[in-house]
């Protein structure tokens, strides 16, 4: 079987017509075709690998016969209208069983091929008589028109079937999507509840831990004064107080993280310059010779002033903490409007963050150099959470010449921020 024949057979089976009832419309077209030709007999032939299937017929009892016995199979693939006044004297047809009397006594014979829009011949619309006959050019044209109508009905039936299958598939997918949405809504609700409980737990535990640590630190201070002359005791007490200090710092960081995610986010107009000044005021004891420069006029933001002040304080504090030991600390703060949002930039000339760490540093408890014990890995996670709650983004990059530049965005309006959140 040739490739073209395989494709033709596939096209025929795609219509799913074989061995099924023809339907009223196709039967009517065949009757009209016989009437147009002025003959008693007409049939709609479909030809597969081995058979001729007379899908519907008029004037005789149609059925299935071998393809090798079919008169239509001789010429149908050429796509041309075939007409014989008397098939019994035609060299190709006179020995055919439909002509010799084995299957019929056909004399007048006309066949219009059924060609799909893709160019595949499925069979033919055939009209015939047991007596010789003639067709006018008008009759031939009308029979060809009826062949086009049959193919159009095939196409409509196929499309209706495809549409039905698509409707079932879409219905199934819609049901699956609704279930997925319901599952997602339930999961989101559970996640919100779990997050709220975790944040409340962190706040309560951190607060309850802070008070005992203050007591421990107080006793260690008293012990330090009493045993100042004992070098070993003083060393142990000093180590204890440093451990208490680290724990206290971690508790403070956890409290800040919990508050950044749990406290209500209240949007109001706030001047970024004022928030920078407040953050610098809180950090004044740590500035220690650092030069902080504000580039241009800082804008007014629609934001939660308390959270943005906390974010700025964390970022500027990091620039002060991780200053480079071989050069004076310089910090530059600026902002610019881009595509409906404000992009705020804090750039320093400090130690910098390796490229492979610039995303990970925003994860909870992540540190570039844990052995240095310079932080708890919570500050940038808190900044990430604050940016998220404002519908913005935060990212770290390098500063030309060395250092780190952290940028965060805040939508220009609170309505946009609420949509992004």
C-alpha positions in Angstrom: 0.0 0.0 0.0 1.4 3.4 -1.0 1.8 6.3 1.4 -0.9 8.2 -0.3 -3.3 5.2 -0.1 -2.6 4.9 3.6 -3.4 8.6 4.1 -6.6 8.2 2.0 -7.7 5.3 4.1 -6.9 7.2 7.3 -9.0 10.2 6.0 -11.9 7.8 5.2 -11.8 6.3 8.7 -11.6 9.8 10.3 -15.2 10.4 9.1 -16.4 7.2 10.8 -19.0 6.4 8.1 -18.4 2.8 7.3 -20.9 0.2 8.5 -23.1 2.9 10.0 -26.5 4.2 8.9 -26.3 6.9 6.3 -29.0 9.2 7.8 -31.9 11.0 6.1 -29.9 13.7 4.5 -27.5 11.5 2.6 -30.4 9.2 1.5 -32.2 12.3 0.2 -29.2 13.4 -1.8 -28.8 10.0 -3.4 -32.5 10.0 -4.4 -32.1 13.5 -5.9 -29.0 12.4 -7.8 -31.0 9.5 -9.5 -33.8 11.9 -10.3 -31.3 14.4 -11.8 -29.8 11.7 -14.0 -33.3 10.4 -14.9 -32.5 6.8 -13.8 -34.0 4.5 -11.2 -30.8 3.6 -9.4 -28.3 5.6 -7.3 -25.8 4.8 -4.6 -23.2 6.4 -2.3 -20.1 4.2 -2.5 -17.3 4.3 0.0 -14.1 2.4 -0.8 -11.7 1.2 1.8 -8.7 -1.2 1.5 -10.7 -4.2 0.4 -14.4 -3.3 0.1 -16.9 -1.2 -1.6 -19.5 -0.2 1.0 -22.8 1.1 -0.5 -23.6 3.4 2.4 -27.1 4.2 1.0 -28.9 3.4 -2.2 -32.1 4.0 -4.1 -33.8 1.7 -6.6 -32.0 -1.5 -5.5 -30.8 -3.2 -2.3 -27.3 -1.9 -1.6 -24.6 -3.8 0.3 -20.9 -4.6 0.5 -18.9 -6.1 -2.3 -15.2 -6.6 -3.0 -13.2 -3.6 -4.1 -11.9 -5.6 -7.0 -15.6 -6.0 -8.3 -16.3 -2.2 -7.9 -16.9 -0.2 -11.1 -16.3 3.0 -9.1 -13.0 1.8 -7.9 -11.6 1.9 -11.4 -11.5 5.7 -11.7 -12.5 7.3 -8.5 -9.0 8.2 -7.2 -8.3 10.2 -10.4 -10.9 12.7 -9.1 -12.8 12.9 -12.5 -16.4 12.5 -13.4 -16.9 9.2 -15.2 -19.8 8.6 -17.6 -20.5 5.7 -19.9 -23.6 5.5 -22.1 -23.3 1.7 -22.3 -20.8 0.0 -19.9 -21.2 -3.3 -21.7 -19.1 -2.1 -24.7 -16.4 -0.3 -22.6 -13.2 -2.3 -22.5 -12.7 -1.6 -18.7 -16.3 -2.3 -17.6 -17.7 -5.0 -19.9 -16.2 -7.8 -17.8 -17.2 -6.3 -14.5 -19.6 -8.5 -12.4 -21.9 -5.5 -12.1 -22.2 -5.5 -15.9 -22.0 -9.2 -16.7 -25.0 -10.2 -14.6 -23.1 -11.8 -11.7 -23.9 -8.8 -9.5 -26.0 -6.6 -11.8 -26.9 -5.7 -15.4 -25.5 -2.1 -15.5 -25.5 -0.4 -18.9 -25.8 3.4 -18.3 -23.2 4.4 -15.7 -22.1 7.7 -14.2 -19.9 8.4 -11.2 -19.0 11.7 -9.4 -16.0 11.3 -7.0 -16.2 12.3 -3.4 -13.1 14.4 -2.7 -12.3 15.8 0.7 -11.0 19.3 1.2 -7.5 17.7 1.7 -7.8 16.1 -1.8 -8.4 12.5 -0.8 -11.0 10.4 -2.7 -13.4 8.5 -0.4 -15.6 6.9 -3.0 -18.3 8.2 -5.4 -21.8 9.2 -5.9 -23.0 6.7 -8.6 -26.1 6.6 -10.7 -26.9 3.8 -13.2 -29.5 2.0 -15.2 -30.0 -1.4 -16.9 -30.6 0.5 -20.2 -28.1 2.7 -22.1 -28.6 6.4 -21.5 -27.3 9.9 -21.9 -26.5 12.9 -19.7 -26.5 16.6 -20.6 -23.8 18.9 -19.5 -26.2 20.5 -17.0 -27.0 17.0 -15.5 -23.3 16.3 -15.1 -22.8 19.7 -13.4 -25.7 19.0 -11.0 -24.4 15.5 -10.1 -21.0 17.1 -9.4 -22.7 19.7 -7.2 -24.5 16.9 -5.3 -21.1 15.1 -4.7 -19.9 18.4 -3.1 -23.0 18.4 -0.9 -22.3 14.9 0.3 -18.7 15.7 1.2 -20.0 18.8 3.1 -22.4 16.6 5.0 -19.5 14.3 5.8 -17.6 17.3 7.1 -20.5 18.5 9.2 -21.0 15.1 10.7 -17.3 14.8 11.5 -17.2 18.3 13.0 -20.3 17.7 15.1 -18.6 14.5 16.5 -15.3 16.4 17.2 -17.2 19.2 18.8 -19.1 16.7 21.0 -15.8 15.0 22.0 -14.3 18.4 22.7 -17.3 19.4 24.8 -17.0 16.2 26.9 -13.3 16.8 27.2 -13.8 20.4 28.2 -16.5 19.4 30.6 -14.1 16.9 32.2 -11.3 19.4 32.4 -13.6 22.1 33.7 -14.7 19.7 36.5 -11.1 18.9 37.2 -10.2 22.6 37.2 -13.0 23.4 39.6 -11.8 20.6 41.9 -8.3 21.9 41.6 -9.5 25.4 42.5 -11.4 24.1 45.4 -8.4 22.2 46.6 -6.2 25.2 46.1 -8.6 27.5 48.0 -8.7 25.0 50.9 -4.9 24.7 50.8 -4.5 28.5 50.8 -6.9 28.8 53.7 -5.0 26.1 55.6 -1.7 27.8 54.7 -3.0 31.2 55.9 -4.2 29.7 59.1 -0.9 27.8 59.6 1.1 31.0 58.8 -1.0 33.0 61.3 -0.5 30.4 64.0 3.3 30.2 63.3 3.6 34.0 63.4 1.6 34.2 66.6 3.7 31.4 68.0 6.9 33.1 67.1 5.8 36.4 68.6 4.6 34.7 71.9 7.6 32.5 72.2 10.0 35.3 71.4 8.4 37.6 73.9 8.4 34.8 76.6 12.0 34.0 75.9 13.2 37.6 76.1 12.1 38.1 79.7 14.1 35.1 81.1 17.1 36.1 79.1 17.1 39.5 80.7 17.1 37.9 84.1 19.9 35.6 83.1 21.9 38.5 81.7 21.3 40.4 84.9 22.6 37.6 87.1 25.6 37.1 84.8 26.4 40.8 85.2 26.3 40.5 89.0 28.5 37.4 88.9 30.9 39.3 86.6 31.3 42.1 89.1 31.8 39.7 92.0 34.4 37.5 90.2 36.2 40.1 88.2 39.4 39.2 89.9 39.1 35.5 88.8 40.4 35.5 85.3 38.9 32.1 84.4 35.5 32.9 85.9 35.4 36.3 84.2 36.1 34.5 80.9 33.3 32.1 81.4 30.9 34.8 82.5 31.8 36.9 79.5 31.2 34.0 77.1 27.8 33.4 78.8 26.8 37.1 78.4 27.9 37.0 74.7 25.7 34.0 74.2 22.8 35.7 75.9 23.4 38.7 73.6 23.3 36.5 70.5 20.1 34.8 71.7 18.5 38.2 72.5 19.4 39.5 69.0 17.9 36.4 67.4 14.7 36.8 69.4 14.5 40.4 68.3 15.0 39.4 64.7 12.3 36.7 65.0 9.9 39.2 66.5 10.6 41.6 63.6 10.0 38.9 61.1 6.7 37.8 62.8 5.5 41.4 63.0 6.4 42.0 59.3 4.0 39.2 58.3 1.3 39.4 61.0 0.7 43.0 61.7 -1.9 44.8 59.6 -0.4 46.5 56.5 -1.8 50.1 56.6 -1.2 52.0 53.4 -0.9 55.8 53.6 1.2 58.5 51.9 4.7 58.7 53.4 7.8 60.6 52.3 10.6 58.2 51.7 13.1 60.9 52.7 11.5 61.1 56.2 11.6 57.3 56.6 15.3 57.3 55.6 16.0 60.0 58.2 14.2 58.0 60.9 16.1 54.8 60.0 19.4 56.6 60.1 18.5 58.1 63.5 17.9 54.6 64.9 21.2 53.5 63.4 23.2 56.6 64.5 25.4 54.7 67.1 26.5 52.3 64.4 27.3 54.8 61.6 30.8 55.3 63.0 32.3 57.4 60.2 30.3 56.0 57.4 29.1 58.4 54.7 25.4 58.1 53.7 24.4 60.0 50.6 20.8 60.5 49.4 20.6 61.0 45.6 18.0 63.6 44.5 14.6 64.1 46.0 13.1 61.0 47.4 9.4 60.4 46.4 6.3 60.1 48.4 5.1 56.4 48.6 1.8 54.8 49.2 3.0 52.3 51.8 3.0 51.2 55.4 5.5 53.6 56.9 6.4 51.4 59.8 7.2 48.4 57.6 9.1 50.4 55.0 11.1 52.1 57.8 11.9 48.6 59.2 13.0 47.5 55.7 15.3 50.5 55.2 16.8 50.1 58.7 17.6 46.4 57.9 19.2 47.2 54.6 21.2 50.2 55.8 22.1 48.3 58.9 23.5 45.5 56.7 25.6 48.0 54.7 27.1 49.2 58.0 27.6 45.8 59.4 29.3 44.3 56.3 31.5 47.3 55.5 34.8 46.6 53.8 37.8 46.7 56.2 40.1 48.4 53.7 38.0 51.4 52.7 35.7 53.9 54.3 32.1 52.9 54.3 29.9 54.7 51.7 26.2 54.2 51.3 24.0 55.7 48.6 20.2 55.8 48.7 18.1 56.7 45.7 14.8 56.1 44.0 13.4 56.2 40.5 10.0 55.7 38.8 9.7 52.7 36.5 6.5 51.4 34.8 4.0 52.2 37.5 6.2 51.5 40.5 9.0 53.1 42.5 12.4 51.4 42.6 14.3 52.2 45.8 18.1 51.5 45.7 20.5 51.1 48.7 24.1 50.7 47.4 27.2 50.3 49.4 30.9 49.6 48.9 31.2 46.8 51.4 32.2 43.2 51.2 29.6 42.3 48.6 27.6 39.1 48.2 28.8 36.3 45.9 26.7 35.9 42.7 25.5 32.4 43.7 24.3 33.7 47.0 22.3 36.7 45.9 19.0 34.8 45.8 19.5 32.5 48.7 20.3 35.4 51.2 16.6 36.3 51.2 15.7 32.8 52.6 15.1 32.4 56.3 18.3 31.8 58.4 20.5 32.0 55.2 23.9 33.6 55.8 26.8 34.2 53.3 29.4 33.2 56.0 27.8 31.4 58.9 31.2 31.0 60.6 31.6 34.7 60.9 28.6 34.8 63.3 27.8 38.4 62.3 24.0 37.9 62.0 21.1 35.5 62.3 20.0 35.3 58.7 16.6 36.8 59.4 17.0 40.5 58.4 16.8 40.0 54.6 14.0 37.4 55.0 12.1 40.2 56.9 12.8 42.6 54.0 11.5 40.0 51.5 8.3 39.7 53.5 7.8 43.4 53.7 8.3 43.8 49.9 5.9 41.0 49.3 3.2 42.6 51.5 3.5 45.8 49.4 3.1 43.9 46.2 6.8 44.6 45.2 10.0 42.7 44.7 13.5 42.8 46.2 16.8 41.7 44.8 20.6 42.0 45.4 23.3 42.8 42.9 26.8 44.0 42.9 27.9 47.6 43.1 30.3 48.8 40.4 33.7 48.9 42.1 32.7 46.5 44.8 29.9 46.1 47.3 26.2 45.3 47.3 23.2 47.1 45.8 19.8 46.0 47.0 16.7 47.3 45.2 13.1 46.9 46.3 10.0 48.1 44.5 6.8 49.6 45.7 3.8 50.1 43.4 3.0 53.7 42.7 -0.5 53.4 44.1 -1.9 51.3 47.0 -4.6 49.9 44.6 -2.0 48.4 42.4 -0.2 47.1 45.4 -3.3 45.4 46.7 -3.9 43.8 43.3 -0.3 42.4 43.3 -0.5 41.1 46.8 
